[in-house]
Amino acid sequence: MLKRLVLSLLALPMLALWGDVKLPALFADHGVLARSAKTPIFGKAAPGEVVTVKLADLQGKATADAAGKWRVDLDVSKLGDGPYELTIAGKNTIVLKDILIGEVWLCSGQSNMGFQLKREEQAERLIATSANPKIRLFNIRLKASLKPEEDVSAKWEVAGPTNVGNFTAVGYLFGRLVQEKIQKPVGLINNAWGGSAVEAWIPMDVLKSMEDQKAWSEKTLSDYVNFDDNCAKYIIEYDKWVNAVGRAEPMVNEPPADAKWTGGQRLENRNVKGGGIVWFRKKFKVTEKMAQKGFRMYFGQMTAPVTAYIDGVLIGKTTMKAALAGSYAAVDIPEKKLAAGEHTVLVRVWASEDMFRFLKNNSNLEGNPDFKSNWETTMTAYPELTAEQRAARPKRPAMRPQENKTPEMLYNGLIYPLLPYAISGAVWYQGCANSGRPACYPNAIRAMINQWRHDFGSEFPFYYCQLANYLAKSNDPNNAGWAQIRQGQEGALTLPKTGQAILIDIGEAGDIHPLNKLTAAERLSSVALHDTYGFTDLPFSGPRCTAKEVKDGKIQLTFGYTYGGLVAKPLPATYDVAKTRHETKPLVRNSPDSEVEGFAVCGRDGKWVWANAKIDGDTITVWSDAVKEPVKVRYAFQSNPTCNLYNKAGFP
């Protein structure tokens, strides 16, 4: 009887709590509500509970449905900027303070959108001048999910030097530039996830309805969901096989005394073959600071189990499952467990199959920049397999896809829980992760935009950054590279209220994250100010080709958006490899006698050659003596092109 009474008393607070009105994280102090005639306020309550919402002289009521969901739409279009108190009352009352009415922009995509302001090349100045009570930041903690999430983890913050450094540089600077011009409050929501594929931001049922996405999406999701089961089955079969063919994992902790070592190699040496026990060793130094605080030692990502020793003592190992997943091989050295001074690390890789390889060059040791290099290597080879033994080897399961590349997982974790919050628009910087499947990108990005607009209940503007120049320069005009994904990105322009910022001149060959995010934000905000906020006299686009005519072996191109004419900017003598390393290289022109660099033409054989180009007002004439009858022309169609065509407004 006493036990039953205690249980009943414990249950009472939970029942009362469940009946309380609850709000998503988006509704909190310092928040920004998008100015519209139907701005939704929503949350959870007990089924049938009546919820009242008050803002200034506006009021609305709603009754929670059977699932406990309620929503009140307020016409805030005629309200001033605020600040206001927002009161939500049911069985309990919630009062939110310092609420502004203005513009709300979602900042999303990959790592170049997630790139923090504190890393921007002018970060010190931009952060120091960032205090602005009319700019609010909502920085979401990243979460992927196989099922739609109810909410996100974040809070609204008033922009200032203490927080903007950790916010998206492109997103913040875009919002700052817009706010300066329109003089209205701006709220910025950041949910960008580095390395994410566009498919991760799209619901699975949408992807399955697309002919060019269905098979890939279903397999990728299946590989993610079933990875553990597939691994478990494979490991059982694999253990039987390696034992049968004499390739079981060895119990030895050092190579044979007569082993022949090869020196001077990187740990991620691509020439290392499998089919044996591969050993790597290296002397390294531990500083006093490392000895006191402990440190982590990375050996990279390998497709075989790894065991590591320091001075002959086992310090850690990875499993076959970790190898199948492509996990990092890393060990933690606890504080005060290893004395300062010189030590020897020995790495044993059970490369039982000849398909062994490193996945990434990411070996690393804090405070030791030489850790990647000068490793000695030796291998204890297994006897060659017979044809029958090879045929009996179980098929290795597909690696588990990264969650940020798995269909719908970011939609479920980072978009669905925001719905149906009113947003004024979205800015997007993504595409690198889809560069291996460029032909599929136009349909995918359009599907994503359409779905987001449907789910948010508004045909909001969608503006995006075209990929910046990146990777080594090539003198081969047939080498397209990232140009294909840029062409795919333009597929979004077929939808209404879309626009792109061209970044072909602000990238870095050796750094996928160029430091100049201010220019990216300036170009992106110009599109928004022109198209969304009515500043129609403001230049916002680079030259766009509107017509082509082939005549006498030359191609004449006509351009719009020239703002007074076309310009061939002088080309510098060097270009940036990576600003973080202060590294540059001499710039070698592909068409040194041409006024404009970056054009190529081809004849009916489809072979591209570099071309000369000359400006005449709003037109350009393109030709090559090597192509007598040109049929096609392209410009800046490489990963990192050398190009210099602008309009007089300074847009590329």
VEXDREN-2710 file (C-alpha; in Angstrom, 1 decimal):
% VEXDREN-2710
k/r/px/py/pz
1/MET/0.0/0.0/0.0
2/LEU/2.8/2.4/0.9
3/LYS/4.7/1.6/-2.3
4/ARG/1.6/2.3/-4.4
5/LEU/1.1/5.7/-2.6
6/VAL/4.7/6.7/-3.2
7/LEU/4.4/5.9/-6.9
8/SER/1.2/7.9/-7.2
9/LEU/2.9/10.9/-5.5
10/LEU/5.8/10.7/-7.9
11/ALA/3.5/10.6/-10.9
12/LEU/1.6/13.8/-10.0
13/PRO/4.4/16.4/-10.9
14/MET/4.9/14.6/-14.2
15/LEU/1.2/14.9/-15.1
16/ALA/1.2/18.6/-14.2
17/LEU/4.3/19.2/-16.2
18/TRP/2.9/17.5/-19.2
19/GLY/-0.1/19.8/-19.2
20/ASP/2.1/22.9/-19.2
21/VAL/2.3/25.0/-22.3
22/LYS/5.7/24.4/-23.9
23/LEU/7.5/26.4/-26.6
24/PRO/10.1/25.5/-29.1
25/ALA/13.6/27.0/-28.6
26/LEU/12.9/29.5/-31.3
27/PHE/10.4/31.3/-29.0
28/ALA/12.6/32.8/-26.3
29/ASP/13.9/36.1/-24.9
30/HIS/15.7/38.3/-27.5
31/GLY/14.0/36.5/-30.4
32/VAL/13.0/38.0/-33.8
33/LEU/9.6/37.3/-35.4
34/ALA/9.4/37.7/-39.1
35/ARG/7.1/40.6/-40.2
36/SER/4.1/39.1/-42.0
37/ALA/0.3/39.0/-42.0
38/LYS/0.4/35.4/-40.7
39/THR/3.3/34.9/-38.3
40/PRO/2.8/31.7/-36.5
41/ILE/3.3/31.2/-32.7
42/PHE/3.1/27.5/-31.8
43/GLY/4.0/24.9/-29.3
44/LYS/2.7/22.0/-27.2
45/ALA/0.1/21.8/-24.4
46/ALA/-2.4/19.2/-23.0
47/PRO/-4.9/18.0/-25.6
48/GLY/-7.9/20.3/-25.6
49/GLU/-6.1/23.0/-23.6
50/VAL/-6.9/26.6/-24.7
51/VAL/-3.8/28.7/-25.3
52/THR/-3.9/32.5/-25.5
53/VAL/-1.1/34.5/-27.2
54/LYS/-0.6/38.3/-26.7
55/LEU/1.8/40.6/-28.4
56/ALA/1.4/44.4/-28.1
57/ASP/-2.3/45.0/-28.8
58/LEU/-2.6/41.7/-30.8
59/GLN/-4.2/38.6/-29.3
60/GLY/-5.2/35.1/-30.5
61/LYS/-6.4/31.8/-29.2
62/ALA/-6.0/28.2/-30.1
63/THR/-7.0/24.8/-28.7
64/ALA/-4.3/22.1/-28.6
65/ASP/-5.2/19.1/-30.8
66/ALA/-5.1/15.4/-29.9
67/ALA/-1.3/15.4/-30.3
68/GLY/-1.0/18.5/-28.0
69/LYS/-0.1/20.8/-30.8
70/TRP/-1.4/24.4/-31.1
71/ARG/-0.8/27.3/-33.3
72/VAL/-1.8/31.0/-33.4
73/ASP/-1.2/33.2/-36.4
74/LEU/-0.7/36.9/-35.7
75/ASP/-0.7/39.8/-38.2
76/VAL/2.4/41.6/-37.1
77/SER/2.8/43.4/-40.5
78/LYS/1.8/46.8/-39.1
79/LEU/3.7/46.6/-35.8
80/GLY/6.9/48.6/-35.1
81/ASP/10.3/47.0/-34.6
82/GLY/9.8/46.6/-30.8
83/PRO/11.0/45.4/-28.4
84/TYR/7.9/43.7/-27.1
85/GLU/6.8/41.2/-24.6
86/LEU/5.2/38.0/-26.0
87/THR/2.8/36.3/-23.5
88/ILE/1.6/32.7/-24.0
89/ALA/-0.9/31.4/-21.4
90/GLY/-2.7/28.2/-20.8
91/LYS/-2.5/26.3/-17.5
92/ASN/0.8/28.1/-17.1
93/THR/2.0/31.5/-18.4
94/ILE/5.2/32.2/-20.3
95/VAL/6.4/35.8/-20.8
96/LEU/9.1/36.3/-23.4
97/LYS/11.0/39.6/-23.3
98/ASP/12.8/41.8/-25.8
99/ILE/11.1/40.4/-28.9
100/LEU/11.7/42.2/-32.1
101/ILE/9.7/42.3/-35.4
102/GLY/11.8/42.2/-38.5
103/GLU/13.5/39.9/-41.0
104/VAL/14.5/36.3/-40.2
105/TRP/17.0/34.6/-42.5
106/LEU/18.0/30.9/-42.3
107/CYS/21.8/30.4/-43.0
108/SER/22.4/26.9/-44.1
109/GLY/24.6/24.6/-46.2
110/GLN/28.2/23.3/-45.7
111/SER/31.3/24.3/-43.9
112/ASN/31.8/27.5/-45.8
113/MET/28.5/28.7/-44.4
114/GLY/29.4/27.3/-41.0
115/PHE/32.9/29.0/-41.2
116/GLN/33.1/31.2/-38.1
117/LEU/33.6/34.9/-38.2
118/LYS/36.6/34.7/-35.9
119/ARG/38.5/33.0/-38.8
120/GLU/37.6/35.6/-41.4
121/GLU/40.7/37.6/-42.7
122/GLN/39.3/40.8/-41.2
123/ALA/37.9/39.2/-38.1
124/GLU/39.4/41.6/-35.6
125/ARG/37.8/44.7/-37.1
126/LEU/34.5/43.0/-37.9
127/ILE/34.1/41.6/-34.4
128/ALA/35.1/44.8/-32.7
129/THR/32.4/46.7/-34.5
130/SER/29.7/44.0/-34.2
131/ALA/27.6/45.4/-31.3
132/ASN/24.1/45.8/-32.7
133/PRO/20.9/45.4/-30.6
134/LYS/18.9/44.9/-33.8
135/ILE/20.8/41.8/-35.0
136/ARG/20.0/38.6/-33.2
137/LEU/21.8/35.2/-33.6
138/PHE/20.3/31.7/-33.2
139/ASN/23.2/29.2/-33.4
140/ILE/21.8/25.7/-33.5
141/ARG/23.7/22.7/-32.0
142/LEU/24.0/20.3/-34.9
143/LYS/22.1/17.0/-34.7
144/ALA/21.3/14.4/-37.4
145/SER/18.3/12.1/-37.0
146/LEU/16.6/9.2/-38.7
147/LYS/13.3/10.5/-37.4
148/PRO/11.9/14.1/-37.4
149/GLU/13.0/15.9/-34.2
150/GLU/10.6/18.0/-32.1
151/ASP/13.1/20.8/-31.3
152/VAL/16.6/22.1/-31.6
153/SER/19.1/23.2/-29.0
154/ALA/19.9/26.9/-29.3
155/LYS/19.1/30.3/-27.8
156/TRP/18.7/33.8/-29.3
157/GLU/21.5/36.2/-28.5
158/VAL/22.0/39.9/-29.2
159/ALA/24.9/40.3/-31.6
160/GLY/28.1/41.7/-30.2
161/PRO/31.8/41.0/-29.8
162/THR/31.2/38.2/-27.3
163/ASN/29.3/36.0/-29.6
164/VAL/29.6/36.9/-33.3
165/GLY/33.0/35.3/-33.6
166/ASN/31.5/31.9/-33.2
167/PHE/28.7/32.5/-35.7
168/THR/28.7/31.9/-39.4
169/ALA/30.8/34.6/-41.1
170/VAL/28.8/34.7/-44.3
171/GLY/25.5/34.6/-42.5
172/TYR/26.4/37.3/-40.0
173/LEU/28.0/39.6/-42.5
174/PHE/25.0/39.1/-44.9
175/GLY/22.6/40.0/-42.0
176/ARG/24.7/43.0/-41.0
177/LEU/24.9/44.4/-44.5
178/VAL/21.1/43.9/-45.0
179/GLN/20.3/45.5/-41.6
180/GLU/22.5/48.5/-42.3
181/LYS/20.6/49.1/-45.5
182/ILE/17.0/48.4/-44.5
183/GLN/17.3/49.7/-40.9
184/LYS/15.1/46.9/-39.5
185/PRO/15.8/44.1/-37.0
186/VAL/17.4/41.0/-38.5
187/GLY/17.3/37.5/-36.9
188/LEU/19.8/34.9/-38.2
189/ILE/19.4/31.2/-37.8
190/ASN/22.5/29.1/-38.4
191/ASN/22.2/25.3/-39.0
192/ALA/25.0/24.8/-41.5
193/TRP/26.8/21.4/-41.3
194/GLY/30.3/21.0/-42.9
195/GLY/30.6/18.4/-45.6
196/SER/26.8/17.9/-45.9
197/ALA/25.3/16.6/-49.1
198/VAL/22.2/18.3/-50.5
199/GLU/20.3/15.0/-50.1
200/ALA/20.7/15.1/-46.4
201/TRP/18.5/18.2/-46.3
202/ILE/15.7/16.6/-48.3
203/PRO/13.0/14.2/-47.0
204/MET/13.3/10.6/-48.1
205/ASP/9.9/10.4/-49.7
206/VAL/10.8/13.3/-52.0
207/LEU/14.1/11.7/-53.0
208/LYS/12.4/8.4/-53.7
209/SER/10.0/10.2/-56.1
210/MET/13.0/11.4/-58.2
211/GLU/14.3/9.2/-61.0
212/ASP/17.9/10.3/-60.6
213/GLN/17.9/10.0/-56.8
214/LYS/15.8/7.0/-55.9
215/ALA/18.3/4.2/-56.2
216/TRP/21.2/6.1/-54.7
217/SER/19.2/7.5/-51.8
218/GLU/17.7/4.1/-50.9
219/LYS/21.0/2.4/-50.9
220/THR/22.8/5.1/-48.9
221/LEU/20.1/5.1/-46.3
222/SER/20.1/1.3/-46.1
223/ASP/23.9/1.3/-45.8
224/TYR/23.6/3.6/-42.8
225/VAL/20.7/1.9/-41.1
226/ASN/21.9/-1.6/-41.6
227/PHE/25.6/-1.0/-41.0
228/ASP/25.8/-2.7/-37.6
229/ASP/24.0/-5.8/-38.7
230/ASN/26.0/-6.0/-41.9
231/CYS/29.3/-5.7/-39.9
232/ALA/28.3/-8.3/-37.4
233/LYS/27.6/-10.9/-40.1
234/TYR/30.7/-10.0/-42.1
235/ILE/33.0/-10.2/-39.1
236/ILE/31.8/-13.8/-38.2
237/GLU/32.3/-14.9/-41.9
238/TYR/35.6/-13.0/-42.1
239/ASP/37.0/-14.6/-39.0
240/LYS/36.3/-18.0/-40.4
241/TRP/37.9/-17.1/-43.7
242/VAL/41.2/-15.6/-42.2
243/ASN/41.6/-18.6/-40.0
244/ALA/41.0/-21.0/-42.9
245/VAL/43.6/-19.3/-45.1
246/GLY/46.2/-18.6/-42.4
247/ARG/45.8/-14.8/-42.1
248/ALA/44.4/-14.5/-38.6
249/GLU/45.4/-11.4/-36.6
250/PRO/48.8/-11.9/-35.0
251/MET/49.5/-11.8/-31.3
252/VAL/53.0/-10.4/-31.7
253/ASN/53.7/-6.8/-30.5
254/GLU/56.9/-6.2/-32.5
255/PRO/58.2/-7.0/-36.0
256/PRO/60.8/-9.7/-36.6
257/ALA/64.3/-8.8/-35.4
258/ASP/65.6/-9.1/-39.0
259/ALA/62.9/-6.9/-40.5
260/LYS/64.1/-4.5/-43.2
261/TRP/62.9/-0.9/-42.7
262/THR/62.3/1.7/-45.3
263/GLY/62.6/5.2/-44.0
264/GLY/61.5/8.7/-44.8
265/GLN/57.8/8.0/-45.6
266/ARG/54.6/9.7/-44.7
267/LEU/52.4/7.6/-42.5
268/GLU/49.7/7.9/-45.1
269/ASN/52.0/6.4/-47.8
270/ARG/49.8/5.3/-50.6
271/ASN/52.4/2.8/-51.8
272/VAL/52.0/0.6/-48.8
273/LYS/50.4/-2.7/-49.9
274/GLY/48.2/-5.0/-47.9
275/GLY/48.4/-8.8/-47.6
276/GLY/50.5/-8.8/-44.4
277/ILE/51.3/-7.1/-41.1
278/VAL/52.4/-3.6/-41.9
279/TRP/54.5/-1.8/-39.3
280/PHE/55.2/1.9/-38.9
281/ARG/57.5/3.4/-36.4
282/LYS/58.8/6.9/-35.5
283/LYS/60.6/8.8/-32.8
284/PHE/58.7/11.8/-31.5
285/LYS/59.0/14.4/-28.8
286/VAL/56.7/15.0/-25.9
287/THR/56.8/18.5/-24.5
288/GLU/56.4/19.2/-20.8
289/LYS/53.0/20.7/-21.5
290/MET/51.8/17.5/-23.3
291/ALA/53.2/15.4/-20.5
292/GLN/51.3/17.3/-17.8
293/LYS/47.9/17.7/-19.7
294/GLY/47.9/14.5/-21.8
295/PHE/47.3/14.5/-25.5
296/ARG/45.7/12.7/-28.4
297/MET/47.7/10.9/-31.2
298/TYR/46.0/10.5/-34.6
299/PHE/47.1/7.8/-37.1
300/GLY/44.6/8.6/-39.8
301/GLN/41.7/6.6/-41.2
302/MET/42.6/3.1/-42.3
303/THR/40.5/0.2/-43.6
304/ALA/42.2/-2.3/-41.3
305/PRO/42.5/-2.7/-37.5
306/VAL/45.4/-0.8/-35.9
307/THR/47.4/-1.5/-32.7
308/ALA/49.7/1.2/-31.3
309/TYR/52.6/0.9/-28.8
310/ILE/54.8/3.5/-27.2
311/ASP/58.3/2.4/-26.1
312/GLY/57.0/-1.2/-26.4
313/VAL/53.9/-0.7/-24.3
314/LEU/50.5/-1.2/-25.7
315/ILE/48.5/2.0/-25.7
316/GLY/45.5/1.3/-27.8
317/LYS/43.9/-0.6/-30.7
318/THR/40.9/-0.3/-33.0
319/THR/38.5/-3.1/-34.0
320/MET/37.6/-4.6/-37.3
321/LYS/34.2/-2.8/-37.1
322/ALA/36.0/0.5/-36.7
323/ALA/38.1/-0.3/-39.7
324/LEU/34.9/-1.1/-41.7
325/ALA/33.4/2.2/-40.7
326/GLY/36.5/4.1/-41.7
327/SER/36.9/5.5/-38.2
328/TYR/39.9/7.5/-37.0
329/ALA/42.6/5.5/-35.5
330/ALA/43.5/7.6/-32.5
331/VAL/44.7/7.0/-28.9
332/ASP/44.5/9.3/-25.9
333/ILE/47.6/9.6/-23.6
334/PRO/46.3/10.5/-20.1
335/GLU/47.9/13.3/-18.1
336/LYS/51.2/12.5/-16.4
337/LYS/51.4/9.0/-18.0
338/LEU/54.2/9.7/-20.4
339/ALA/57.3/11.7/-19.4
340/ALA/58.5/14.7/-21.4
341/GLY/61.3/13.8/-23.9
342/GLU/61.9/11.5/-26.9
343/HIS/59.8/8.3/-27.4
344/THR/59.2/5.7/-30.1
345/VAL/55.7/4.9/-31.4
346/LEU/55.1/1.7/-33.2
347/VAL/51.9/1.1/-35.2
348/ARG/50.8/-2.4/-36.3
349/VAL/48.3/-2.6/-39.0
350/TRP/46.6/-6.0/-39.6
351/ALA/46.3/-5.5/-43.4
352/SER/45.1/-9.0/-44.0
353/GLU/43.9/-8.1/-47.5
354/ASP/45.7/-6.5/-50.4
355/MET/42.9/-3.9/-50.6
356/PHE/44.2/-2.1/-47.5
357/ARG/44.4/1.6/-47.8
358/PHE/44.4/4.9/-46.0
359/LEU/41.3/6.9/-46.4
360/LYS/42.6/10.3/-45.4
361/ASN/45.8/12.1/-44.7
362/ASN/45.0/13.1/-41.2
363/SER/47.7/11.8/-38.9
364/ASN/48.4/14.4/-36.3
365/LEU/50.1/15.1/-33.0
366/GLU/49.6/18.3/-31.1
367/GLY/52.8/20.3/-30.9
368/ASN/54.6/18.1/-33.4
369/PRO/54.2/19.3/-37.1
370/ASP/56.7/16.7/-38.2
371/PHE/54.5/13.8/-37.0
372/LYS/53.1/13.1/-40.5
373/SER/56.6/12.6/-42.0
374/ASN/59.7/10.5/-41.7
375/TRP/58.1/7.2/-40.7
376/GLU/59.9/3.9/-41.1
377/THR/57.9/1.1/-42.6
378/THR/58.3/-2.7/-42.9
379/MET/55.8/-5.5/-43.7
380/THR/55.6/-9.1/-42.8
381/ALA/53.9/-10.6/-45.8
382/TYR/51.4/-13.4/-45.8
383/PRO/51.7/-16.2/-48.4
384/GLU/49.9/-15.5/-51.6
385/LEU/46.2/-16.5/-51.8
386/THR/45.1/-19.1/-54.2
387/ALA/42.3/-18.3/-56.7
388/GLU/40.0/-20.5/-54.6
389/GLN/40.9/-18.7/-51.4
390/ARG/40.2/-15.3/-53.0
391/ALA/36.9/-16.5/-54.4
392/ALA/35.9/-17.6/-50.9
393/ARG/36.6/-14.3/-49.3
394/PRO/33.4/-12.7/-47.9
395/LYS/32.3/-9.5/-49.5
396/ARG/33.2/-6.5/-47.4
397/PRO/30.1/-4.5/-46.4
398/ALA/29.7/-0.9/-47.6
399/MET/31.1/1.7/-45.2
400/ARG/28.6/3.5/-43.1
401/PRO/27.8/6.8/-44.9
402/GLN/28.5/9.9/-42.8
403/GLU/25.3/11.1/-41.2
404/ASN/25.7/14.5/-43.0
405/LYS/25.7/12.7/-46.3
406/THR/22.8/10.4/-45.6
407/PRO/19.4/11.2/-47.1
408/GLU/17.0/13.2/-44.9
409/MET/19.0/13.0/-41.7
410/LEU/19.7/16.8/-41.5
411/TYR/16.2/17.6/-42.7
412/ASN/14.9/15.6/-39.7
413/GLY/17.3/17.1/-37.2
414/LEU/17.8/20.7/-38.3
415/ILE/14.9/21.7/-40.6
416/TYR/11.8/19.8/-39.4
417/PRO/12.0/21.1/-35.8
418/LEU/12.0/24.7/-37.1
419/LEU/8.6/24.3/-38.8
420/PRO/6.5/26.3/-39.2
421/TYR/8.5/29.3/-37.9
422/ALA/8.2/32.2/-40.2
423/ILE/11.4/33.0/-42.1
424/SER/12.0/35.9/-44.6
425/GLY/14.4/33.9/-46.7
426/ALA/17.4/31.5/-46.8
427/VAL/21.0/31.9/-47.7
428/TRP/22.9/28.8/-48.7
429/TYR/26.5/27.9/-49.4
430/GLN/26.9/24.2/-50.3
431/GLY/27.9/22.0/-53.3
432/CYS/31.4/20.6/-52.6
433/ALA/29.9/17.3/-51.1
434/ASN/28.0/16.7/-54.3
435/SER/30.8/17.4/-56.7
436/GLY/31.1/13.6/-57.4
437/ARG/27.5/13.6/-58.8
438/PRO/27.1/16.9/-60.5
439/ALA/24.5/15.8/-63.0
440/CYS/22.1/15.1/-60.1
441/TYR/22.5/18.4/-58.4
442/PRO/20.1/20.7/-60.3
443/ASN/17.1/18.5/-59.6
444/ALA/18.2/17.9/-56.0
445/ILE/18.6/21.6/-55.1
446/ARG/15.3/22.5/-56.8
447/ALA/13.6/19.7/-54.9
448/MET/15.1/20.9/-51.6
449/ILE/14.0/24.6/-52.2
450/ASN/10.5/23.5/-53.2
451/GLN/10.1/21.2/-50.1
452/TRP/11.4/23.8/-47.7
453/ARG/9.1/26.4/-49.1
454/HIS/6.1/24.0/-48.9
455/ASP/7.0/23.1/-45.3
456/PHE/7.6/26.6/-44.1
457/GLY/4.4/27.7/-45.9
458/SER/6.0/30.5/-47.9
459/GLU/7.7/31.0/-51.2
460/PHE/10.6/32.7/-49.5
461/PRO/13.6/34.0/-51.4
462/PHE/16.5/31.6/-51.7
463/TYR/20.0/33.0/-52.4
464/TYR/23.1/31.0/-52.6
465/CYS/26.9/31.1/-53.1
466/GLN/28.3/29.5/-56.2
467/LEU/31.4/27.5/-55.3
468/ALA/34.6/29.6/-55.1
469/ASN/37.7/28.7/-57.1
470/TYR/39.7/25.8/-55.6
471/LEU/42.3/23.1/-56.3
472/ALA/45.4/23.4/-58.4
473/LYS/45.3/25.4/-61.6
474/SER/45.3/23.4/-64.8
475/ASN/46.5/24.3/-68.3
476/ASP/44.2/21.7/-69.8
477/PRO/41.1/23.4/-71.2
478/ASN/39.2/20.1/-71.2
479/ASN/39.6/19.7/-67.4
480/ALA/36.3/20.8/-66.0
481/GLY/36.4/19.7/-62.4
482/TRP/34.2/21.8/-60.1
483/ALA/32.8/23.8/-63.0
484/GLN/30.3/21.0/-63.5
485/ILE/28.8/21.4/-60.0
486/ARG/28.8/25.2/-60.5
487/GLN/26.8/24.7/-63.7
488/GLY/24.5/22.4/-61.7
489/GLN/24.1/25.0/-59.0
490/GLU/22.7/27.4/-61.6
491/GLY/19.8/24.9/-62.0
492/ALA/18.3/26.7/-58.9
493/LEU/17.8/29.8/-61.0
494/THR/15.0/28.3/-62.9
495/LEU/12.9/28.7/-59.7
496/PRO/11.3/32.1/-58.8
497/LYS/12.9/34.2/-56.1
498/THR/16.4/32.6/-56.4
499/GLY/19.7/34.3/-57.0
500/GLN/23.4/33.5/-56.8
501/ALA/26.6/35.2/-55.7
502/ILE/29.6/34.4/-58.0
503/LEU/32.8/33.7/-56.0
504/ILE/35.1/32.6/-58.8
505/ASP/37.7/35.1/-57.8
506/ILE/38.0/34.9/-54.0
507/GLY/38.9/31.3/-53.4
508/GLU/42.3/29.7/-52.6
509/ALA/43.9/26.8/-54.5
510/GLY/45.0/24.9/-51.4
511/ASP/42.3/25.8/-48.9
512/ILE/38.6/24.7/-49.4
513/HIS/37.7/27.4/-46.9
514/PRO/38.8/30.8/-48.3
515/LEU/39.3/33.4/-45.6
516/ASN/37.5/36.2/-47.5
517/LYS/33.9/35.8/-46.4
518/LEU/33.2/39.5/-46.5
519/THR/33.1/39.7/-50.3
520/ALA/30.9/36.6/-50.4
521/ALA/28.5/38.3/-48.0
522/GLU/28.6/41.6/-49.9
523/ARG/27.6/39.9/-53.2
524/LEU/25.0/37.7/-51.5
525/SER/23.4/40.7/-49.7
526/SER/23.4/42.7/-53.0
527/VAL/21.1/40.1/-54.5
528/ALA/18.8/40.2/-51.5
529/LEU/18.7/44.0/-51.3
530/HIS/18.0/44.3/-55.1
531/ASP/15.4/41.4/-55.4
532/THR/13.8/41.3/-51.9
533/TYR/14.1/44.8/-50.5
534/GLY/13.5/46.9/-53.5
535/PHE/16.9/48.6/-54.0
536/THR/16.5/48.2/-57.7
537/ASP/19.3/50.8/-58.5
538/LEU/21.8/48.7/-56.6
539/PRO/24.1/46.5/-58.8
540/PHE/23.8/42.9/-57.8
541/SER/25.0/40.6/-60.6
542/GLY/28.0/39.9/-62.7
543/PRO/27.7/40.0/-66.6
544/ARG/25.3/37.4/-68.0
545/CYS/25.6/36.1/-71.5
546/THR/22.3/36.8/-73.4
547/ALA/23.1/35.9/-77.0
548/LYS/25.7/34.1/-79.1
549/GLU/26.5/34.4/-82.8
550/VAL/29.1/32.5/-84.8
551/LYS/30.5/34.4/-87.8
552/ASP/33.7/34.0/-89.9
553/GLY/35.3/31.5/-87.5
554/LYS/34.6/33.7/-84.4
555/ILE/32.0/33.7/-81.7
556/GLN/30.4/37.0/-80.6
557/LEU/28.8/37.0/-77.2
558/THR/26.4/39.7/-76.0
559/PHE/26.1/40.4/-72.2
560/GLY/23.5/41.9/-69.9
561/TYR/24.1/43.3/-66.4
562/THR/27.2/45.1/-67.5
563/TYR/26.4/48.3/-65.6
564/GLY/28.1/50.5/-68.2
565/GLY/30.3/48.0/-69.9
566/LEU/32.6/45.0/-69.6
567/VAL/36.0/45.2/-68.0
568/ALA/39.0/42.9/-68.2
569/LYS/40.7/43.4/-64.8
570/PRO/44.5/43.2/-64.8
571/LEU/45.7/39.8/-63.7
572/PRO/48.2/39.6/-60.8
573/ALA/51.6/38.0/-61.1
574/THR/50.8/35.5/-58.4
575/TYR/47.7/33.7/-56.9
576/ASP/46.9/32.4/-53.5
577/VAL/47.5/28.8/-52.7
578/ALA/46.5/29.2/-49.1
579/LYS/46.4/32.5/-47.1
580/THR/46.7/30.6/-43.8
581/ARG/50.1/29.4/-45.0
582/HIS/51.0/32.7/-46.7
583/GLU/51.6/30.6/-49.8
584/THR/51.4/31.9/-53.3
585/LYS/52.5/30.7/-56.8
586/PRO/53.3/32.5/-60.0
587/LEU/50.3/32.9/-62.3
588/VAL/50.8/31.4/-65.7
589/ARG/48.3/32.6/-68.3
590/ASN/46.7/30.2/-70.7
591/SER/46.0/32.9/-73.3
592/PRO/48.8/35.4/-72.7
593/ASP/48.0/37.5/-75.7
594/SER/44.3/37.8/-74.9
595/GLU/42.5/40.8/-73.4
596/VAL/40.2/38.5/-71.5
597/GLU/41.6/35.3/-69.9
598/GLY/39.4/32.2/-69.3
599/PHE/37.6/31.5/-72.5
600/ALA/37.8/28.2/-74.5
601/VAL/36.2/27.1/-77.7
602/CYS/35.6/23.8/-79.4
603/GLY/34.7/22.5/-82.8
604/ARG/32.5/19.6/-83.7
605/ASP/35.1/17.2/-82.4
606/GLY/34.3/18.4/-78.9
607/LYS/38.0/19.2/-78.0
608/TRP/38.4/22.4/-76.1
609/VAL/41.3/24.8/-76.7
610/TRP/42.1/28.1/-75.1
611/ALA/40.8/31.1/-76.9
612/ASN/41.5/34.8/-77.3
613/ALA/38.8/37.3/-76.4
614/LYS/38.3/41.0/-77.0
615/ILE/35.8/43.4/-75.4
616/ASP/33.7/45.8/-77.4
617/GLY/31.2/47.6/-75.1
618/ASP/28.7/44.9/-74.0
619/THR/30.0/42.3/-76.4
620/ILE/33.0/40.0/-76.5
621/THR/34.5/38.3/-79.6
622/VAL/36.1/34.9/-78.9
623/TRP/38.3/32.9/-81.3
624/SER/41.2/30.5/-81.7
625/ASP/43.3/30.0/-84.7
626/ALA/43.3/26.3/-83.9
627/VAL/39.5/26.0/-84.3
628/LYS/38.4/27.2/-87.7
629/GLU/34.7/26.4/-87.2
630/PRO/33.9/26.9/-83.5
631/VAL/30.5/25.6/-82.3
632/LYS/30.7/26.0/-78.5
633/VAL/32.3/28.4/-76.1
634/ARG/32.7/28.4/-72.3
635/TYR/34.3/30.6/-69.7
636/ALA/36.0/29.9/-66.4
637/PHE/35.0/26.3/-66.7
638/GLN/37.6/24.8/-64.4
639/SER/37.9/24.1/-60.7
640/ASN/40.3/27.0/-60.3
641/PRO/40.2/29.0/-63.5
642/THR/42.4/32.0/-64.5
643/CYS/39.8/34.5/-65.5
644/ASN/39.3/38.3/-65.3
645/LEU/35.9/39.3/-66.9
646/TYR/33.9/41.8/-64.7
647/ASN/31.3/44.5/-65.2
648/LYS/32.0/48.2/-64.3
649/ALA/30.2/47.6/-61.0
650/GLY/33.0/45.2/-60.1
651/PHE/31.1/41.9/-60.2
652/PRO/32.7/38.9/-61.9
END
